[in-house]
Amino acid sequence: MRRGQTFWKCREKRLISYQGTGQIYSGERFMIDFETYTSFHPDNQYTNKEKFVPEPGLPTDGSEPHVPEIYLFSNLVPGFDLRRKKWVDVEVDQIRDVAWNDHAFNSLVADEDMKMLILALVTNQIDAKRGTDVIDNKGNGLIMLLHGSPGTGKTFTAESVAEIAKKPLYSVTCGDIGTNPADVEKYLESVFHLGKIWDCVVLLDEAEVFLEQRTLQDLQRNALVSVFLRALEYYDGILILTTNRVGTFDEAFKSRIQLALQYKKLEAYQRKQIWKNFFERLKSIGEEDSIDFDDISLHIDELTKHPMNGRQIRNTITTARQLAKFMGNKMVFSHLQRTIAITNKFDEYLADVREADVEEHGGRGLDGRYSDEYFARSDQIR
């Protein structure tokens, strides 16, 4: 009975959460949209009217089904996996309503004035009926650029915005799109098309390849930038771009981007809050049996001294938990301390290599272009 009722709800476009096991992670989100699925799979036996034979007894006039016909609905429904970017069959029994994380934005460790500005723009964009551009469907979106060193909260900001806006997050890593202008344009059209019909917050991560200033020497990259500019101009949803550097920012983007925010290297008090946030999250999901929170709390100031970013802190906790589990112990401060000591050796090696590269090439890499390290130092984020 419940399966049939859930399947019936899926006749309309909706975002769902999957609570099963196996290849699909529990809590993963999918878009259920038969109309869009049909447009992508016109010859499917379930979407092609000439091939589809309805079960006897099922209503075909749109009226709500009743017992016993409700028991005849399928146990599978096609859904778009927002993480893997593909259509898959989702078990109807595992479909749940999305539980939005209203606390995600509050737990974002960033300047409070910056957070208030983001919240104001997002809220106003949701409430706005039309933009200010005289050309319809042009300039009605909210485009934000988040720039700064890795692990400072850029991606988490985008995720938090999607949660407070109660919209799907369509995340794309720009490095996976390619460099051929025609292919990039086709891919972006697809992303923005789905972003529009599903009312998504679209995240374009690592977007520096599209933001770099055009030059006379690199015509292909110029074409990439031009393609990206056209796509931005007509997108009317919430779009967030992230980049580790904006040292060669093309001036044409200034009029397209409503808000550009810099994420600086984390201060000690911010690192402390991030450590606390992770452990509070673990405590809230009942990890007391595997983690000694009291012991870790006594050493939180010592953990804060290490100049780590948010992603490194998360990875340290994950690795330390695995180490403690392997040793058959609850995770305590010493597991974190040991993990940090080992990873620091690799960080020191990378720092030495970068230092040598900067000194040898005057801030430029082997290809003659300025390195990330050069821009990071010039922006005082390393």
C-alpha positions in Angstrom: 0.0 0.0 0.0 2.7 2.5 1.0 4.7 1.6 -2.1 1.8 2.4 -4.4 1.2 5.7 -2.6 4.8 6.7 -2.9 4.9 5.7 -6.6 1.8 7.8 -7.1 3.5 10.9 -5.6 6.3 10.4 -8.0 4.0 11.2 -11.0 4.9 14.8 -10.3 8.4 16.3 -10.3 10.0 16.0 -6.9 13.3 15.8 -5.1 13.7 12.7 -2.9 16.1 11.1 -0.5 17.2 7.5 -0.7 17.5 5.5 2.5 18.6 2.2 1.3 22.0 0.3 1.1 24.2 -1.1 -1.6 25.7 0.9 -4.4 23.5 4.0 -3.6 24.6 5.8 -0.5 21.9 6.3 2.2 20.7 9.9 2.2 21.6 10.4 -1.4 19.3 12.7 -3.3 17.5 12.1 -6.7 15.3 14.1 -8.9 12.1 12.2 -10.0 10.9 13.7 -13.2 9.1 11.5 -15.7 8.7 14.2 -18.3 12.4 15.0 -18.4 13.3 11.3 -18.2 11.1 10.7 -21.2 12.8 13.5 -23.2 16.2 11.8 -22.5 14.9 8.3 -23.2 12.3 8.6 -26.0 12.5 4.9 -27.0 12.3 3.4 -23.6 9.5 0.8 -23.3 8.1 2.7 -20.3 8.1 6.1 -22.0 7.3 5.3 -25.6 3.5 5.3 -25.9 3.6 2.9 -28.9 5.6 0.3 -26.8 4.0 0.9 -23.4 1.1 -1.5 -22.4 -0.5 -0.4 -19.2 -1.4 -2.9 -16.5 -5.1 -3.8 -16.6 -7.1 -2.0 -14.0 -4.7 1.0 -13.7 -6.3 4.4 -14.1 -5.2 6.2 -17.3 -7.2 9.4 -16.9 -5.1 10.9 -14.1 -7.5 10.1 -11.3 -6.1 8.9 -8.0 -5.9 5.1 -7.9 -7.5 3.1 -5.1 -7.3 -0.5 -3.8 -6.6 -2.9 -5.5 -5.1 -1.1 -8.4 -2.6 0.8 -6.2 -0.9 -2.5 -5.5 -0.1 -2.9 -9.2 2.5 0.0 -9.3 6.1 -0.8 -10.0 8.7 -1.2 -7.3 11.2 0.9 -9.3 11.1 4.5 -10.6 13.7 6.3 -12.7 15.5 9.0 -10.9 18.4 11.3 -11.7 21.4 10.8 -9.3 22.6 14.3 -8.5 25.9 13.0 -7.4 26.8 10.7 -10.2 24.9 12.7 -12.9 23.0 9.8 -14.4 19.6 8.2 -14.5 19.2 5.1 -12.4 16.3 2.9 -11.2 15.4 3.8 -7.6 13.6 1.4 -5.3 10.3 2.9 -4.4 10.3 1.4 -0.9 13.5 3.3 -0.1 12.2 6.7 -1.1 11.8 9.3 1.6 11.0 13.0 1.7 14.2 15.2 1.9 15.1 16.3 5.4 16.6 19.8 4.9 19.6 20.7 7.1 18.5 24.0 8.5 21.6 24.2 10.7 24.2 23.8 7.9 24.5 27.5 7.2 24.8 28.4 10.9 27.6 26.0 11.2 29.5 27.6 8.3 32.7 29.0 9.8 33.0 32.4 8.0 32.7 36.1 8.7 29.2 36.9 10.0 28.8 39.9 7.8 29.6 37.9 4.8 27.1 35.2 5.8 24.4 37.8 6.3 25.0 39.2 2.9 24.8 35.7 1.3 21.6 35.0 3.2 20.1 38.3 2.1 20.8 37.8 -1.5 19.6 34.2 -1.6 16.4 35.0 0.2 15.7 38.0 -2.0 16.4 36.0 -5.2 14.0 33.3 -4.1 11.3 35.9 -3.4 11.9 38.0 -6.5 9.4 37.5 -9.4 11.5 39.2 -12.1 14.9 40.7 -12.5 15.8 44.2 -13.5 17.0 43.5 -17.1 14.7 44.8 -19.8 15.2 41.6 -21.8 13.1 38.7 -20.6 15.1 35.8 -19.2 18.3 37.8 -19.1 20.1 38.9 -16.0 17.5 37.5 -13.5 19.8 35.0 -11.7 22.1 35.3 -8.7 25.7 34.6 -9.5 28.3 34.4 -6.7 32.0 33.9 -7.0 33.8 32.4 -4.0 37.5 32.5 -4.2 40.3 31.5 -1.8 42.6 28.7 -0.8 41.3 25.1 -0.6 39.4 23.9 2.5 38.2 27.3 3.6 34.5 26.7 3.2 33.7 27.6 -0.4 32.0 24.3 -1.4 30.3 24.0 2.0 28.9 27.5 1.5 27.2 26.3 -1.8 25.9 23.2 0.0 24.5 25.3 2.8 22.9 27.7 0.4 21.0 24.8 -1.2 19.8 23.7 2.2 18.5 27.1 3.3 16.9 27.6 -0.1 15.5 24.1 0.0 16.6 23.5 -3.6 18.5 20.6 -5.2 22.3 21.1 -5.5 23.7 20.4 -9.0 27.4 20.3 -8.5 29.9 20.2 -11.4 33.7 20.1 -11.3 34.8 22.3 -14.2 37.9 20.2 -14.8 35.6 17.3 -15.9 33.9 19.3 -18.6 36.7 19.4 -21.0 38.4 22.1 -23.0 36.8 21.9 -26.5 34.5 25.0 -26.8 31.7 23.2 -28.6 31.6 20.4 -26.1 31.8 22.8 -23.2 28.9 24.8 -24.6 26.8 21.7 -25.1 27.6 20.5 -21.5 26.8 23.9 -19.9 23.5 24.1 -21.8 22.6 20.7 -20.4 23.6 21.7 -16.9 21.7 25.0 -17.0 18.7 23.4 -18.6 18.4 20.8 -15.8 19.2 23.5 -13.3 16.3 25.6 -14.6 13.6 23.0 -14.8 14.5 21.5 -11.4 15.1 24.9 -9.8 18.6 23.9 -8.6 21.4 25.7 -7.0 24.2 25.1 -9.5 27.7 24.8 -8.3 30.6 25.1 -10.8 33.6 24.1 -8.8 37.2 24.9 -9.8 36.0 27.4 -12.4 39.3 29.3 -12.9 39.8 27.8 -16.4 36.7 29.8 -17.5 37.5 33.0 -15.5 41.0 33.6 -16.7 41.7 36.8 -18.7 41.6 36.4 -22.5 44.8 36.9 -24.4 45.9 37.1 -28.0 48.1 34.0 -27.7 45.5 31.4 -26.6 42.5 31.5 -29.0 41.0 28.2 -27.7 40.9 29.4 -24.1 39.4 32.7 -25.4 36.6 30.7 -27.0 36.0 28.9 -23.7 35.7 32.1 -21.8 33.3 33.5 -24.4 31.1 30.4 -24.2 31.0 30.7 -20.5 30.1 34.4 -20.5 27.2 33.7 -22.8 25.9 30.9 -20.6 26.1 33.0 -17.5 24.2 35.9 -19.0 21.0 33.9 -19.6 21.0 31.7 -16.5 18.2 32.9 -14.1 18.8 30.7 -11.1 21.3 30.6 -8.3 24.8 29.9 -9.6 27.9 29.6 -7.4 31.4 29.6 -8.9 34.4 28.6 -6.8 38.1 29.1 -7.6 41.4 28.8 -5.8 42.7 31.9 -7.5 41.5 35.0 -9.4 44.8 36.4 -10.3 44.0 36.6 -14.0 40.3 37.4 -13.7 38.7 38.5 -17.0 37.1 41.9 -16.6 34.0 40.9 -18.5 32.8 38.8 -15.6 32.5 41.8 -13.3 29.1 42.7 -14.7 27.8 39.1 -14.5 28.7 38.4 -10.9 26.6 40.0 -8.2 28.8 39.0 -5.3 32.5 38.0 -5.1 33.7 36.8 -1.7 37.2 36.0 -0.6 37.8 33.1 1.7 41.0 33.7 3.6 43.3 31.3 5.3 41.6 30.0 8.5 42.4 31.8 11.8 43.0 29.8 15.0 39.5 30.5 16.3 37.9 29.4 13.0 39.9 26.1 13.1 38.8 25.5 16.7 35.2 26.0 15.7 35.5 23.6 12.8 37.0 20.9 15.0 34.1 21.4 17.4 31.5 21.3 14.7 32.8 18.0 13.4 32.8 16.4 16.8 29.4 17.8 17.7 28.1 16.3 14.5 29.6 12.9 15.4 28.2 13.1 18.9 24.7 13.9 17.6 24.6 10.7 15.5 25.5 8.6 18.5 29.3 7.9 18.1 29.9 7.9 21.9 30.9 4.2 21.8 33.6 4.7 19.2 35.0 8.2 20.2 36.1 9.6 23.6 34.7 13.1 23.2 35.8 14.1 26.8 39.5 13.3 26.1 39.4 15.1 22.7 37.7 18.1 24.3 40.6 18.5 26.8 43.1 18.8 23.9 41.0 20.9 21.5 43.3 23.9 21.8 46.3 21.7 20.9 44.5 20.5 17.8 43.7 24.1 16.9 47.4 25.0 16.7 48.0 23.0 13.6 47.5 25.3 10.5 45.0 23.0 8.7 42.1 23.8 6.5 38.6 22.4 6.9 39.1 19.6 4.4 42.3 18.5 6.1 40.6 18.5 9.5 37.8 16.3 8.2 40.3 13.9 6.6 42.3 13.8 9.8 39.3 12.8 11.8 38.3 10.2 9.3 41.8 8.6 9.2 42.1 8.7 13.0 38.8 6.9 13.4 39.9 4.2 11.0 43.2 3.9 12.9 41.4 3.6 16.2 39.0 1.0 14.8 41.9 -1.1 13.4 43.5 -1.0 16.9 40.3 -2.0 18.6 40.1 1.2 20.6 37.9 4.2 21.0 39.3 7.2 19.2 41.1 9.5 21.5 43.4 12.6 21.1 46.5 10.4 20.6 45.0 8.9 17.4 44.5 12.4 16.0 48.0 13.4 17.1 49.6 10.4 15.4 47.6 11.0 12.2 48.6 14.7 12.1 52.3 13.9 12.6 52.3 11.5 9.7 50.4 13.8 7.3 52.6 16.8 8.3 55.6 15.0 6.8 54.0 14.9 3.4 52.9 18.6 3.7 56.5 19.6 4.5 57.8 17.7 1.5 55.3 19.5 -0.8 56.2 22.8 0.7 59.9 22.2 -0.1 59.1 21.2 -3.7 56.9 24.3 -4.2 59.5 26.6 -2.7 62.2 25.2 -5.0 59.8 25.6 -8.0 59.0 29.2 -7.2 62.6 30.1 -6.7 63.8 28.4 -9.9 61.1 29.8 -12.2 60.3 33.1 -10.6 56.8 32.1 -9.6 56.1 30.4 -12.9 55.6 26.7 -13.5 57.4 24.6 -16.1 54.8 25.7 -18.7 55.7 29.3 -18.2 52.4 30.2 -16.4 52.2 31.5 -12.9 51.7 28.7 -10.3 48.9 28.4 -7.7 51.6 29.0 -5.1 52.5 32.3 -6.6 48.9 33.6 -6.6 48.3 32.2 -3.2 51.3 34.1 -1.8 50.4 37.3 -3.6 46.9 37.0 -2.1 48.4 36.3 1.3 46.6 33.0 1.7 49.8 31.0 2.1 
